[in-house]
Amino acid sequence: MTQEWKPAPIRRVITGHEADGTATVIIDDIASNIKSTRPNQYSTLMWCTDSAPAGMPVGRDAEDMGARILGTYPPANGTRFMIAEYPPGNHPRRHRTETVDYIIVLDGEIDMELDKGETVTLKTGDVMVQRGTYHAWINRGSVPCRMAFVLVDAVPLGIGEALERDGPHR
């Protein structure tokens, strides 16, 4: 029987501007927008944007873009920044998204497996740019792996089957 595992808390500090234009911290709290689609595997949304260039409304009443409920994809023409944690012996899921993903391994080690079984091992501090490829994340180690992801919406490749988009695209 697998022991229940919970992700470590992540402090989220968001800056902005007062109505008079001066810089301020508008959020300094533990990120709470956590989702789990597989046992003991979690992702926490830090922030997202609806467009590029991104809007940055002034004032303390601006929307908390880290509180949005998103699926796997960022908003159409936008971005999604999240922290994901993969426990040892996780249940990998082979998938592909129509996004360019900037990935940084913050702690631990993980294998990324591609179409034909090619595997790349990423360790703490390694960076990857994932460009719409089929892949699965597999933690074969003995400690959790924590990774930062920034997904940027991209023009569909038209290759194979990408994950279904949760909302309208373009």
C-alpha positions as CSV (number, residue, x, y, z in Angstrom):
1,M,0.0,0.0,0.0
2,T,1.3,3.4,-1.0
3,Q,1.6,6.0,1.8
4,E,-0.3,9.2,1.3
5,W,2.1,12.0,0.4
6,K,1.5,15.8,0.4
7,P,3.5,18.5,-1.4
8,A,5.6,20.9,0.6
9,P,4.1,24.4,1.1
10,I,5.2,27.0,-1.4
11,R,5.4,30.7,-0.5
12,R,4.1,32.9,-3.2
13,V,5.0,36.6,-3.3
14,I,3.3,38.7,-6.0
15,T,4.2,42.4,-6.6
16,G,2.1,45.1,-8.1
17,H,1.4,48.8,-7.9
18,E,-0.7,51.0,-5.7
19,A,-3.2,53.3,-7.5
20,D,-0.6,56.1,-7.3
21,G,1.9,53.9,-9.3
22,T,4.2,53.0,-6.4
23,A,5.5,49.4,-6.2
24,T,4.1,47.1,-3.5
25,V,3.6,43.5,-2.5
26,I,0.0,42.6,-3.1
27,I,0.2,38.9,-2.1
28,D,2.6,37.1,0.3
29,D,1.1,33.8,1.3
30,I,1.3,30.1,0.9
31,A,0.0,29.1,-2.6
32,S,-3.2,27.2,-2.2
33,N,-4.4,26.4,-5.8
34,I,-3.2,22.8,-5.7
35,K,-4.6,20.0,-7.9
36,S,-3.9,16.3,-8.2
37,T,-4.9,14.2,-11.2
38,R,-3.0,11.0,-10.0
39,P,-2.3,9.5,-6.6
40,N,0.3,11.4,-4.6
41,Q,1.1,13.7,-7.6
42,Y,0.4,17.4,-7.2
43,S,0.8,20.7,-9.1
44,T,0.3,24.2,-7.7
45,L,-0.6,27.1,-9.9
46,M,1.5,30.1,-9.2
47,W,0.3,32.5,-11.9
48,C,-1.1,32.6,-15.4
49,T,-1.6,35.2,-18.1
50,D,-4.3,35.6,-20.7
51,S,-2.2,37.1,-23.5
52,A,1.2,38.1,-24.7
53,P,2.1,40.8,-24.0
54,A,0.5,40.2,-20.6
55,G,-1.7,42.7,-18.9
56,M,-0.6,44.1,-15.5
57,P,-3.6,46.0,-14.0
58,V,-2.7,48.6,-11.3
59,G,-4.2,48.4,-7.8
60,R,-4.7,45.9,-5.1
61,D,-8.0,44.7,-6.5
62,A,-6.4,43.2,-9.6
63,E,-7.3,39.5,-10.2
64,D,-5.2,36.9,-8.5
65,M,-4.1,35.0,-11.6
66,G,-2.8,32.2,-9.4
67,A,-6.3,31.5,-8.1
68,R,-7.7,30.6,-11.5
69,I,-8.9,27.0,-12.1
70,L,-7.0,25.8,-15.2
71,G,-6.6,22.4,-16.8
72,T,-3.3,21.3,-18.2
73,Y,-3.1,24.2,-20.8
74,P,-2.5,27.9,-20.1
75,P,-5.2,30.2,-21.2
76,A,-5.4,30.6,-25.0
77,N,-2.5,32.8,-26.1
78,G,-1.3,33.0,-22.5
79,T,1.0,31.3,-20.0
80,R,0.8,29.0,-17.0
81,F,3.4,28.9,-14.2
82,M,3.2,26.0,-11.8
83,I,5.3,23.9,-9.4
84,A,4.8,20.1,-9.7
85,E,6.0,17.4,-7.4
86,Y,6.5,13.8,-8.4
87,P,7.0,11.3,-5.6
88,P,9.2,8.2,-5.9
89,G,7.4,5.5,-7.9
90,N,4.9,7.9,-9.4
91,H,2.4,6.8,-11.9
92,P,3.6,8.3,-15.2
93,R,1.2,9.5,-17.9
94,R,2.4,9.8,-21.5
95,H,1.1,13.0,-23.0
96,R,1.7,16.0,-25.3
97,T,0.5,19.6,-25.2
98,E,0.5,22.3,-27.9
99,T,2.8,24.4,-25.7
100,V,6.4,25.4,-25.3
101,D,7.4,24.5,-21.8
102,Y,10.3,25.9,-19.8
103,I,11.2,23.5,-17.1
104,I,13.6,23.7,-14.1
105,V,14.3,20.9,-11.7
106,L,14.3,22.5,-8.3
107,D,15.0,19.5,-6.2
108,G,15.5,15.7,-6.8
109,E,15.9,13.8,-10.0
110,I,13.4,12.6,-12.7
111,D,13.5,10.7,-16.0
112,M,11.7,12.1,-19.0
113,E,10.7,9.3,-21.4
114,L,10.0,10.1,-25.1
115,D,8.1,8.2,-27.9
116,K,10.5,5.4,-28.6
117,G,11.7,4.9,-25.1
118,E,14.6,7.4,-25.2
119,T,15.1,8.6,-21.7
120,V,16.7,11.8,-20.4
121,T,17.6,12.1,-16.7
122,L,17.2,15.6,-15.2
123,K,18.8,16.5,-11.8
124,T,18.5,19.5,-9.5
125,G,19.4,22.7,-11.4
126,D,18.9,21.2,-14.9
127,V,16.7,23.1,-17.4
128,M,14.7,21.7,-20.3
129,V,12.7,23.3,-23.1
130,Q,9.9,21.0,-24.1
131,R,8.5,21.8,-27.5
132,G,5.3,19.9,-27.9
133,T,6.7,16.4,-27.7
134,Y,5.1,13.2,-26.3
135,H,6.7,12.4,-22.9
136,A,6.1,11.0,-19.5
137,W,7.8,11.9,-16.2
138,I,9.1,9.0,-14.1
139,N,10.6,9.4,-10.6
140,R,12.8,6.3,-10.2
141,G,14.6,7.8,-7.2
142,S,14.0,7.6,-3.5
143,V,13.0,11.3,-2.8
144,P,10.3,13.5,-4.3
145,C,11.2,15.6,-7.4
146,R,10.1,19.3,-7.4
147,M,10.0,21.0,-10.8
148,A,9.0,24.5,-12.0
149,F,7.1,24.7,-15.3
150,V,6.1,27.7,-17.5
151,L,3.8,26.6,-20.3
152,V,3.5,29.1,-23.2
153,D,0.6,28.6,-25.6
154,A,1.8,27.6,-29.0
155,V,0.6,27.2,-32.6
156,P,-0.6,23.5,-32.9
157,L,1.9,21.2,-34.6
158,G,-0.6,18.9,-36.2
159,I,1.4,15.9,-35.0
160,G,-0.4,13.0,-33.4
161,E,-2.9,13.5,-30.6
162,A,-2.3,16.3,-28.1
163,L,-4.2,16.5,-24.8
164,E,-7.6,18.0,-25.3
165,R,-7.7,21.7,-24.6
166,D,-10.0,22.7,-21.7
167,G,-11.4,25.8,-23.4
168,P,-11.4,27.7,-26.6
169,H,-8.1,28.1,-28.5
170,R,-7.5,31.0,-30.8
